[in-house]
Amino acid sequence: MPLLVAMVAALTSCGKLGDLSADYFTTNPQVLEAVGGKVPVTINGKFPEKFFKKKAVVTVTPVLKWEGGQAVGTPATFQGEKVEGNDQTIAYKAGGSYTMKTTFNYVPEMAKSELYLQFTAKVGKKQVEIPEVKIADGVLATGEILTNAKYTVGASTPSQSTDKYQRIIKEAKEANIMFLIQQANVRANQLKTDEMNALNEQMGNIVADTKGLALTNVEVTAYASPDGALGLNETLAGNRENNAAKYIKNQMKKQKMEGNVDTKYTAEDWDGFKTLVEKSKIQDKEVILRVLSMYNDPEKREAEIKNLSSVYATLADEILPQLRRARLTLNYEVIGRSDDEILSTYSTSPKDLSVEEMLYAATLVKSEADKRAVYEKTTSIYPNDYRAYNNLAEIAYKNGDMAKATSYLQKAANLNAAAAEVNNNLGLVALVNGDKEKAASYLSKSTGASKLNEAMGNLYIAQGQYDRAVSSFADAKTNSAAVAQIMAKDYNKAKNTLDAIATPDAYTSYLKAIVGARTNNASMVVSNLATAVKKDKALAEKAMNDVEFAKYVTSTDFLNALK
């Protein structure tokens, strides 16, 4: 950046230090820029030869001024060679260089501002005047675009609470037929158990189809316990399969149920044996499990386990009888209301819908007003479910009504303070309100929220962590992602992002104009500003005061674009 100001000749009058202007002041950055709500600047200056009187004390204060206000930075004090003190000493003959740093808290009015150095000086006990010196113009504030609540709302997508409605739910009902050792006949007492009665009752429900039930198939899986000869067990398991299948087919015929019966058997149920041993309290079960892991051959396994005479009797009494069985599995589907049925029921008797159906109904209506109505009705019927409150907050947020969004979110949080999407949305509201600390706190509790990465990207922008913001946005095609890329100086990526936004708005075009300004593409600046102003006339004034376009403000094309 060219030198902004210099020190000219010092006055020759003995009691005066003289005016300061021009060549010996520079700033870093050359154009001030807001980063994370702050405007940091490093000022490099030099007192020329024979300027700084030996008994002089000079305090230099940076002041950033704008119409109607100013911000005062951190001062630095310098002293002459004959002054006793702890400040930096400046030699009279040689002069001296110095560096001072300060930071201003950003406010939007700083876009059109001027940075001055003001001086308080005395020589000995005499106060002397040094006129203030302007050393910089304006503050780049593209990184602070999120401080505009209107932009922030449009830049962030709230997380919606989803319904768990499934029109078709797969269900299963099971019952076991237990067999005596080395027998395959189905005993009468096994057909009157509670689980067998429940299986038959459900078969009747499916046939009646009064609850939206539809049969998929019936599975019959028969087993033999892993004791005895393998050939015997093959025959035994096969017979158990046939007898169990015969029984269920007869039951289906009685109930006039049509459907497939799929059968299979397992001759020696070693997997079931292992599972039961693991769950048991048998004293030497670890020894038994070790035998299973050491031997794959079924006969060797059986022989080794029988050698464990101390526990085999327990196995024979407690474990093996549970493996002599046939499992009947009734597979069916629960078919819920169709979309039309849900909407019809909602219009006539919404109380007949489950909370999942109510939340799903909101996805079936098109207008925002209708969605809001469904969610409001949901909160009245199911006041203890937080999701409808969160989704009402989402609608309020998108409309820029932070007060209403906050009210709904507080109700949602009272019902489920750990809900990721609620914390995500509370974080977005805090970001709109400029409370970055609170936003960070809420977002730290939002793991799993659908839009968390986008929310974190916006938070990182507000914090001035642009590289992290770029990483968080990943391949998102949003205005905010482009802001992060602009601030990270990846202008090509920012342009590609802006070009790919599905529904570009006024800020999309405005950001494209900034990319054009930063890449010296005047036509890109003018065309996109014209589009931006056409969509939002308030951006004309913003562009006139935006340092991004400082070198274009005298251009006729630029001025015409803002009309």
C-alpha positions as CSV (number, residue, x, y, z in Angstrom):
1,M,0.0,0.0,0.0
2,P,1.4,3.4,-0.9
3,L,2.4,5.6,2.0
4,L,-0.5,7.6,3.2
5,V,1.0,10.4,5.1
6,A,4.4,11.9,5.8
7,M,6.0,14.2,8.2
8,V,6.9,17.5,6.7
9,A,9.3,20.1,8.0
10,A,9.3,20.8,11.7
11,L,8.7,24.3,12.7
12,T,11.9,26.1,13.6
13,S,10.3,27.8,16.6
14,C,12.0,26.6,19.8
15,G,8.7,26.0,21.7
16,K,6.9,24.1,18.9
17,L,7.3,20.7,17.3
18,G,5.4,21.5,14.1
19,D,2.8,20.0,11.8
20,L,2.9,16.3,10.8
21,S,1.7,15.2,7.4
22,A,2.3,12.8,4.5
23,D,5.2,10.4,3.9
24,Y,6.1,8.6,7.1
25,F,3.0,6.8,8.2
26,T,1.8,3.5,6.8
27,T,-0.8,1.0,8.0
28,N,-1.0,-2.8,7.8
29,P,-3.3,-3.9,6.3
30,Q,-3.1,-1.1,3.8
31,V,-6.9,-1.0,3.7
32,L,-8.4,-1.6,7.1
33,E,-10.6,-4.8,7.3
34,A,-13.0,-6.1,9.8
35,V,-12.3,-9.6,11.0
36,G,-14.5,-11.4,13.5
37,G,-16.1,-8.2,14.7
38,K,-12.8,-6.4,15.1
39,V,-10.8,-4.0,13.0
40,P,-7.1,-4.6,13.8
41,V,-4.4,-2.3,12.5
42,T,-0.6,-2.0,12.8
43,I,0.7,1.6,12.3
44,N,4.3,2.2,11.3
45,G,5.6,5.7,11.8
46,K,8.8,7.7,11.8
47,F,9.7,11.0,13.5
48,P,12.1,12.8,11.2
49,E,15.5,14.2,12.1
50,K,15.5,17.2,14.4
51,F,11.8,17.0,15.0
52,F,11.5,15.5,18.4
53,K,12.8,18.0,21.0
54,K,14.9,16.5,23.8
55,K,12.4,17.5,26.5
56,A,9.3,16.6,24.4
57,V,6.7,14.0,25.4
58,V,4.2,13.0,22.6
59,T,1.2,10.7,23.0
60,V,-0.1,9.3,19.7
61,T,-3.8,8.1,19.6
62,P,-5.4,6.3,16.7
63,V,-9.0,7.5,16.1
64,L,-11.4,6.0,13.6
65,K,-14.0,8.6,12.6
66,W,-17.3,8.3,10.7
67,E,-20.3,10.5,10.4
68,G,-21.9,10.8,13.8
69,G,-19.3,8.8,15.7
70,Q,-15.7,7.7,16.3
71,A,-13.7,4.9,18.0
72,V,-10.6,5.6,20.0
73,G,-7.7,3.1,19.8
74,T,-4.9,2.3,22.1
75,P,-2.4,5.2,22.5
76,A,1.4,5.1,22.6
77,T,3.7,7.6,24.2
78,F,7.2,8.7,23.2
79,Q,9.7,10.8,24.9
80,G,12.8,13.0,24.1
81,E,16.3,12.2,25.1
82,K,16.3,14.4,28.2
83,V,13.0,13.1,29.6
84,E,13.2,10.6,32.4
85,G,10.6,7.9,31.9
86,N,9.9,4.4,30.5
87,D,8.5,5.3,27.1
88,Q,10.3,4.8,23.8
89,T,12.9,7.4,23.4
90,I,13.2,9.3,20.1
91,A,16.6,10.9,19.3
92,Y,16.5,14.6,18.3
93,K,19.2,14.4,15.6
94,A,18.4,11.0,14.1
95,G,14.7,10.9,14.7
96,G,13.2,7.4,15.1
97,S,10.8,4.8,13.9
98,Y,8.0,3.2,15.8
99,T,5.3,0.6,15.5
100,M,2.0,0.7,17.4
101,K,-1.0,-1.7,17.2
102,T,-4.6,-1.2,18.0
103,T,-8.0,-2.8,17.5
104,F,-11.4,-1.2,17.1
105,N,-14.7,-2.9,17.7
106,Y,-16.5,-3.0,14.4
107,V,-19.7,-1.2,13.7
108,P,-21.3,-1.0,10.2
109,E,-20.9,2.8,10.0
110,M,-17.1,2.2,9.8
111,A,-17.5,1.3,6.1
112,K,-17.3,5.0,5.4
113,S,-14.7,6.2,7.8
114,E,-11.2,7.7,8.1
115,L,-8.4,6.7,10.4
116,Y,-6.6,9.6,12.1
117,L,-3.7,9.9,14.4
118,Q,-4.2,12.5,17.1
119,F,-1.4,13.9,19.2
120,T,-1.0,15.3,22.7
121,A,2.4,16.9,23.1
122,K,4.3,19.1,25.5
123,V,7.9,20.3,25.6
124,G,9.0,20.6,29.2
125,K,5.9,21.9,31.0
126,K,4.5,23.7,27.9
127,Q,1.7,22.2,26.0
128,V,2.1,22.3,22.3
129,E,-0.3,21.5,19.4
130,I,0.3,19.0,16.7
131,P,-2.6,18.8,14.2
132,E,-4.2,15.4,13.6
133,V,-3.1,13.4,10.6
134,K,-5.3,11.2,8.4
135,I,-3.6,7.9,7.5
136,A,-6.3,5.6,6.0
137,D,-9.8,5.6,4.5
138,G,-12.7,3.2,5.2
139,V,-13.0,-0.3,6.4
140,L,-13.5,-3.4,4.3
141,A,-16.4,-5.2,5.9
142,T,-17.3,-8.1,3.6
143,G,-16.4,-10.6,6.4
144,E,-19.0,-8.8,8.6
145,I,-21.9,-9.2,6.2
146,L,-23.5,-11.6,8.8
147,T,-24.0,-8.6,11.1
148,N,-26.8,-7.7,8.8
149,A,-29.7,-9.6,10.3
150,K,-31.5,-9.7,7.0
151,Y,-28.6,-11.3,5.4
152,T,-28.0,-13.8,8.3
153,V,-31.5,-15.1,8.1
154,G,-31.2,-15.7,4.4
155,A,-27.7,-17.2,4.8
156,S,-28.6,-19.9,7.3
157,T,-30.9,-22.9,6.9
158,P,-32.6,-24.0,10.2
159,S,-32.8,-27.7,11.2
160,Q,-36.2,-29.2,10.9
161,S,-37.6,-31.9,13.2
162,T,-38.6,-34.9,11.1
163,D,-41.5,-37.3,11.5
164,K,-41.1,-41.0,11.9
165,Y,-44.1,-41.9,9.9
166,Q,-43.8,-45.1,7.8
167,R,-46.7,-46.2,5.7
168,I,-45.5,-49.8,5.6
169,I,-43.9,-51.2,8.7
170,K,-42.6,-54.8,8.7
171,E,-43.5,-56.8,11.7
172,A,-43.2,-60.4,12.9
173,K,-44.9,-62.6,15.5
174,E,-43.1,-65.7,16.7
175,A,-44.1,-68.9,18.6
176,N,-42.0,-72.0,19.4
177,I,-43.1,-75.6,19.5
178,M,-40.9,-77.5,21.9
179,F,-40.1,-81.3,21.4
180,L,-39.0,-84.0,23.7
181,I,-35.6,-85.6,23.3
182,Q,-35.4,-87.7,20.1
183,Q,-39.1,-87.0,19.2
184,A,-40.6,-85.0,16.4
185,N,-44.4,-85.3,17.1
186,V,-46.2,-82.0,17.9
187,R,-47.7,-82.4,21.4
188,A,-51.1,-80.9,22.1
189,N,-49.9,-78.8,25.1
190,Q,-47.5,-77.0,22.7
191,L,-50.5,-75.7,20.7
192,K,-52.1,-74.0,23.6
193,T,-49.2,-71.8,24.9
194,D,-49.7,-68.1,25.2
195,E,-47.4,-67.3,22.3
196,M,-49.1,-69.9,20.1
197,N,-52.5,-68.4,21.0
198,A,-51.1,-64.9,20.2
199,L,-49.8,-66.2,16.8
200,N,-53.2,-67.6,15.9
201,E,-54.9,-64.4,16.9
202,Q,-52.7,-62.3,14.7
203,M,-53.3,-64.7,11.8
204,G,-57.0,-63.9,12.3
205,N,-56.3,-60.2,12.4
206,I,-54.4,-60.4,9.1
207,V,-57.2,-62.4,7.5
208,A,-59.8,-59.9,8.7
209,D,-57.6,-57.0,7.5
210,T,-59.2,-54.6,10.0
211,K,-55.9,-53.1,11.1
212,G,-54.2,-52.6,7.8
213,L,-52.3,-55.9,8.0
214,A,-50.9,-57.9,5.1
215,L,-49.2,-61.3,5.2
216,T,-45.7,-61.5,3.8
217,N,-44.9,-65.2,4.5
218,V,-44.7,-67.8,7.3
219,E,-41.3,-69.2,8.2
220,V,-40.8,-72.6,9.8
221,T,-37.3,-73.3,11.2
222,A,-36.7,-76.5,13.0
223,Y,-33.7,-77.6,15.2
224,A,-32.2,-80.5,16.9
225,S,-29.9,-80.2,19.9
226,P,-26.2,-81.0,19.3
227,D,-26.2,-84.3,21.2
228,G,-26.5,-87.7,19.6
229,A,-25.3,-88.9,16.2
230,L,-25.3,-86.4,13.4
231,G,-27.4,-88.7,11.1
232,L,-30.0,-89.1,13.8
233,N,-30.2,-85.4,14.3
234,E,-30.6,-84.8,10.6
235,T,-33.6,-87.0,10.4
236,L,-35.0,-85.7,13.7
237,A,-34.7,-82.0,12.7
238,G,-36.2,-82.8,9.2
239,N,-39.2,-84.5,10.8
240,R,-39.7,-81.6,13.2
241,E,-39.7,-79.2,10.2
242,N,-42.3,-81.3,8.4
243,N,-44.6,-81.7,11.4
244,A,-44.5,-78.0,12.4
245,A,-45.1,-77.0,8.7
246,K,-48.1,-79.3,8.5
247,Y,-49.6,-77.8,11.7
248,I,-49.2,-74.2,10.5
249,K,-50.6,-75.0,7.0
250,N,-53.7,-76.5,8.6
251,Q,-54.1,-73.4,10.8
252,M,-53.9,-71.2,7.7
253,K,-56.4,-73.4,5.9
254,K,-58.8,-73.1,8.8
255,Q,-58.5,-69.3,8.9
256,K,-58.6,-69.1,5.1
257,M,-55.2,-67.4,5.0
258,E,-53.3,-67.6,1.8
259,G,-49.5,-67.2,1.7
260,N,-46.2,-69.0,1.3
261,V,-44.8,-71.2,4.0
262,D,-41.0,-71.3,3.8
263,T,-39.2,-74.1,5.8
264,K,-35.7,-75.1,6.8
265,Y,-34.0,-77.1,9.5
266,T,-30.7,-77.1,11.4
267,A,-29.5,-80.6,12.4
268,E,-27.3,-79.5,15.3
269,D,-27.9,-76.0,16.7
270,W,-24.4,-75.2,17.9
271,D,-25.0,-71.4,17.5
272,G,-28.1,-71.6,19.8
273,F,-26.1,-73.8,22.2
274,K,-23.3,-71.2,22.4
275,T,-25.8,-68.3,22.9
276,L,-27.6,-70.1,25.8
277,V,-24.3,-71.1,27.5
278,E,-23.1,-67.5,27.3
279,K,-26.3,-66.3,29.0
280,S,-26.3,-69.0,31.6
281,K,-24.9,-69.1,35.1
282,I,-23.2,-72.5,34.6
283,Q,-20.1,-72.6,36.8
284,D,-17.7,-73.8,34.1
285,K,-19.3,-72.1,31.1
286,E,-15.9,-70.6,30.1
287,V,-14.5,-74.1,29.7
288,I,-17.4,-75.1,27.5
289,L,-17.0,-71.9,25.4
290,R,-13.3,-72.6,25.0
291,V,-14.1,-76.1,23.7
292,L,-16.5,-74.6,21.1
293,S,-13.7,-72.2,19.9
294,M,-11.1,-75.0,19.8
295,Y,-13.0,-77.6,17.7
296,N,-15.1,-77.2,14.6
297,D,-15.9,-80.8,14.1
298,P,-19.4,-81.4,15.7
299,E,-18.6,-85.0,16.9
300,K,-15.3,-83.8,18.5
301,R,-17.1,-81.0,20.2
302,E,-19.8,-83.3,21.6
303,A,-17.2,-85.8,22.9
304,E,-15.1,-83.1,24.6
305,I,-18.2,-81.6,26.3
306,K,-19.4,-85.0,27.5
307,N,-16.0,-85.5,29.0
308,L,-16.8,-82.5,31.3
309,S,-18.8,-84.8,33.5
310,S,-19.2,-82.1,36.2
311,V,-21.3,-79.9,34.0
312,Y,-22.8,-82.2,31.4
313,A,-25.7,-83.1,33.6
314,T,-26.5,-79.4,33.9
315,L,-26.3,-78.9,30.2
316,A,-28.6,-81.9,29.6
317,D,-31.2,-80.5,32.1
318,E,-31.0,-76.7,31.4
319,I,-29.6,-76.0,27.9
320,L,-30.2,-78.9,25.5
321,P,-34.0,-79.1,26.0
322,Q,-34.3,-75.4,24.9
323,L,-32.8,-76.4,21.5
324,R,-35.3,-79.1,20.6
325,R,-37.8,-76.8,18.9
326,A,-39.4,-75.5,15.8
327,R,-39.8,-71.7,15.4
328,L,-42.9,-70.4,13.6
329,T,-42.5,-66.8,12.4
330,L,-45.5,-64.9,11.0
331,N,-44.0,-62.1,8.8
332,Y,-46.5,-59.3,7.9
333,E,-46.8,-55.6,7.1
334,V,-48.7,-53.0,8.9
335,I,-50.0,-50.6,6.2
336,G,-50.8,-47.1,7.4
337,R,-52.9,-44.4,6.0
338,S,-52.2,-43.1,2.5
339,D,-51.3,-39.5,1.9
340,D,-54.9,-38.8,0.8
341,E,-56.3,-40.6,3.9
342,I,-54.0,-38.6,6.2
343,L,-55.1,-35.3,4.7
344,S,-58.7,-36.3,4.8
345,T,-58.5,-37.4,8.4
346,Y,-56.7,-34.2,9.3
347,S,-59.4,-32.0,7.8
348,T,-62.3,-34.0,9.5
349,S,-60.8,-35.4,12.8
350,P,-57.2,-34.6,13.4
351,K,-57.3,-36.1,16.9
352,D,-57.5,-39.5,15.1
353,L,-54.0,-39.1,13.7
354,S,-50.9,-40.1,15.6
355,V,-48.2,-37.4,16.2
356,E,-46.1,-39.0,13.5
357,E,-49.0,-38.7,11.1
358,M,-49.6,-35.1,12.1
359,L,-46.0,-34.1,11.5
360,Y,-46.1,-36.0,8.2
361,A,-49.2,-34.2,7.2
362,A,-47.3,-30.9,7.4
363,T,-45.0,-32.2,4.6
364,L,-48.0,-32.9,2.4
365,V,-49.4,-29.3,2.3
366,K,-47.7,-26.7,0.1
367,S,-48.2,-23.3,1.6
368,E,-46.4,-21.9,4.5
369,A,-49.6,-20.9,6.2
370,D,-51.0,-24.4,5.9
371,K,-47.8,-25.9,7.3
372,R,-48.0,-23.5,10.2
373,A,-51.6,-24.5,10.8
374,V,-50.7,-28.2,10.9
375,Y,-47.9,-27.6,13.4
376,E,-50.1,-25.4,15.6
377,K,-52.8,-28.1,15.6
378,T,-50.1,-30.7,16.5
379,T,-49.0,-28.7,19.5
380,S,-52.6,-28.5,20.8
381,I,-53.2,-32.3,20.4
382,Y,-49.7,-33.4,21.4
383,P,-48.3,-30.6,23.6
384,N,-45.5,-32.8,25.0
385,D,-43.8,-33.4,21.7
386,Y,-41.1,-30.8,21.0
387,R,-40.9,-31.3,17.2
388,A,-43.9,-29.2,16.2
389,Y,-42.6,-26.3,18.3
390,N,-39.2,-26.5,16.6
391,N,-40.7,-26.5,13.2
392,L,-42.9,-23.5,14.0
393,A,-39.6,-21.8,15.1
394,E,-38.1,-22.7,11.7
395,I,-40.9,-20.9,9.9
396,A,-40.6,-17.8,12.1
397,Y,-36.8,-17.8,11.6
398,K,-37.1,-17.9,7.9
399,N,-39.5,-14.9,8.1
400,G,-37.0,-13.0,10.2
401,D,-39.2,-13.0,13.3
402,M,-36.6,-13.8,15.9
403,A,-38.8,-13.1,18.9
404,K,-41.4,-15.6,17.8
405,A,-38.7,-18.1,16.8
406,T,-37.1,-17.8,20.2
407,S,-40.4,-18.3,22.0
408,Y,-41.1,-21.5,20.1
409,L,-37.6,-22.8,20.6
410,Q,-37.7,-22.2,24.3
411,K,-40.9,-24.3,24.4
412,A,-39.2,-27.0,22.4
413,A,-36.1,-26.9,24.6
414,N,-38.3,-27.2,27.8
415,L,-39.6,-30.5,26.4
416,N,-36.2,-31.8,25.0
417,A,-33.2,-29.7,25.9
418,A,-30.9,-32.2,24.3
419,A,-32.5,-32.1,20.8
420,A,-29.8,-31.4,18.3
421,E,-32.0,-29.5,15.9
422,V,-33.4,-27.3,18.6
423,N,-29.9,-26.3,19.8
424,N,-28.8,-25.8,16.2
425,N,-31.7,-23.3,15.7
426,L,-31.1,-21.6,19.0
427,G,-27.5,-21.1,17.8
428,L,-28.7,-19.5,14.6
429,V,-31.0,-17.1,16.5
430,A,-28.1,-16.1,18.7
431,L,-25.9,-15.5,15.6
432,V,-28.6,-13.2,14.2
433,N,-28.7,-11.4,17.5
434,G,-24.9,-10.9,17.3
435,D,-24.2,-13.2,20.3
436,K,-21.3,-15.3,19.0
437,E,-20.5,-16.8,22.4
438,K,-24.0,-18.0,23.0
439,A,-24.2,-19.3,19.4
440,A,-21.0,-21.3,19.9
441,S,-22.4,-22.8,23.1
442,Y,-25.7,-23.9,21.4
443,L,-24.0,-25.3,18.3
444,S,-21.6,-27.3,20.5
445,K,-24.7,-29.3,21.6
446,S,-26.0,-29.7,18.0
447,T,-24.2,-32.9,16.9
448,G,-26.3,-34.7,14.5
449,A,-28.4,-31.8,13.4
450,S,-29.0,-31.9,9.7
451,K,-27.7,-28.3,9.0
452,L,-24.9,-28.2,11.6
453,N,-22.0,-27.8,9.2
454,E,-23.7,-24.8,7.5
455,A,-24.4,-23.2,10.9
456,M,-20.8,-23.8,12.0
457,G,-19.6,-22.2,8.8
458,N,-21.6,-19.1,9.5
459,L,-20.3,-19.0,13.1
460,Y,-16.7,-19.3,11.9
461,I,-17.3,-16.4,9.5
462,A,-18.6,-14.3,12.4
463,Q,-15.5,-15.3,14.4
464,G,-13.1,-14.4,11.6
465,Q,-12.0,-18.1,11.1
466,Y,-12.3,-18.1,7.4
467,D,-10.3,-21.2,6.6
468,R,-12.3,-23.2,9.1
469,A,-15.5,-21.8,7.6
470,V,-14.5,-22.9,4.1
471,S,-13.8,-26.4,5.4
472,S,-17.1,-26.5,7.3
473,F,-19.2,-25.5,4.3
474,A,-17.3,-28.1,2.1
475,D,-19.1,-28.1,-1.3
476,A,-22.2,-26.2,-0.1
477,K,-23.5,-23.7,-2.7
478,T,-24.6,-20.8,-0.6
479,N,-23.9,-17.1,-0.2
480,S,-22.2,-17.8,3.2
481,A,-19.9,-20.4,1.7
482,A,-18.9,-17.8,-0.9
483,V,-18.2,-15.2,1.8
484,A,-15.9,-17.6,3.5
485,Q,-14.1,-18.3,0.2
486,I,-13.8,-14.6,-0.6
487,M,-12.3,-13.9,2.8
488,A,-9.9,-16.8,2.4
489,K,-9.0,-15.2,-1.0
490,D,-10.1,-18.1,-3.1
491,Y,-11.9,-16.0,-5.6
492,N,-12.2,-18.6,-8.3
493,K,-13.9,-21.0,-5.9
494,A,-16.2,-18.2,-4.6
495,K,-17.3,-17.4,-8.2
496,N,-18.0,-21.0,-8.9
497,T,-20.0,-21.3,-5.7
498,L,-22.1,-18.2,-6.5
499,D,-22.7,-19.3,-10.0
500,A,-24.0,-22.7,-8.7
501,I,-26.5,-21.3,-6.2
502,A,-30.0,-22.7,-7.1
503,T,-32.0,-19.6,-6.1
504,P,-29.7,-16.6,-6.2
505,D,-30.9,-13.5,-4.4
506,A,-29.7,-9.9,-4.2
507,Y,-26.7,-10.8,-2.0
508,T,-25.6,-13.5,-4.4
509,S,-25.2,-10.8,-7.1
510,Y,-23.6,-8.4,-4.6
511,L,-21.0,-11.0,-3.7
512,K,-20.3,-11.6,-7.3
513,A,-19.6,-7.9,-7.7
514,I,-17.1,-8.1,-4.8
515,V,-15.4,-11.0,-6.5
516,G,-15.3,-8.9,-9.7
517,A,-13.8,-5.9,-7.8
518,R,-11.1,-8.1,-6.1
519,T,-10.1,-9.6,-9.4
520,N,-10.2,-6.3,-11.4
521,N,-13.1,-7.3,-13.5
522,A,-15.0,-4.1,-14.0
523,S,-17.8,-5.6,-16.2
524,M,-18.4,-8.2,-13.5
525,V,-18.7,-5.5,-10.9
526,V,-21.2,-3.4,-12.9
527,S,-23.5,-6.1,-14.2
528,N,-23.8,-7.8,-10.9
529,L,-24.4,-4.6,-8.9
530,A,-27.2,-3.7,-11.3
531,T,-28.8,-7.1,-10.7
532,A,-28.3,-6.8,-6.9
533,V,-29.9,-3.3,-6.7
534,K,-32.8,-4.3,-8.9
535,K,-33.6,-7.0,-6.3
536,D,-32.8,-4.9,-3.2
537,K,-32.5,-1.1,-3.6
538,A,-30.9,-0.7,-0.2
539,L,-27.8,-2.3,-1.7
540,A,-27.2,0.8,-3.8
541,E,-26.3,2.9,-0.8
542,K,-24.2,0.0,0.6
543,A,-22.2,-0.2,-2.6
544,M,-21.5,3.5,-2.6
545,N,-20.0,3.3,0.9
546,D,-18.3,-0.1,0.4
547,V,-14.5,0.2,0.2
548,E,-14.6,-2.9,-2.0
549,F,-15.8,-0.6,-4.8
550,A,-13.7,2.5,-3.9
551,K,-11.9,2.7,-7.2
552,Y,-15.2,2.4,-9.1
553,V,-17.3,5.2,-7.4
554,T,-16.4,7.8,-10.1
555,S,-17.2,5.5,-13.0
556,T,-20.3,6.4,-14.9
557,D,-21.1,2.7,-15.5
558,F,-20.9,2.0,-11.8
559,L,-23.1,4.9,-10.9
560,N,-25.7,3.9,-13.5
561,A,-25.7,0.4,-12.2
562,L,-26.9,1.7,-8.8
563,K,-29.8,3.6,-10.2
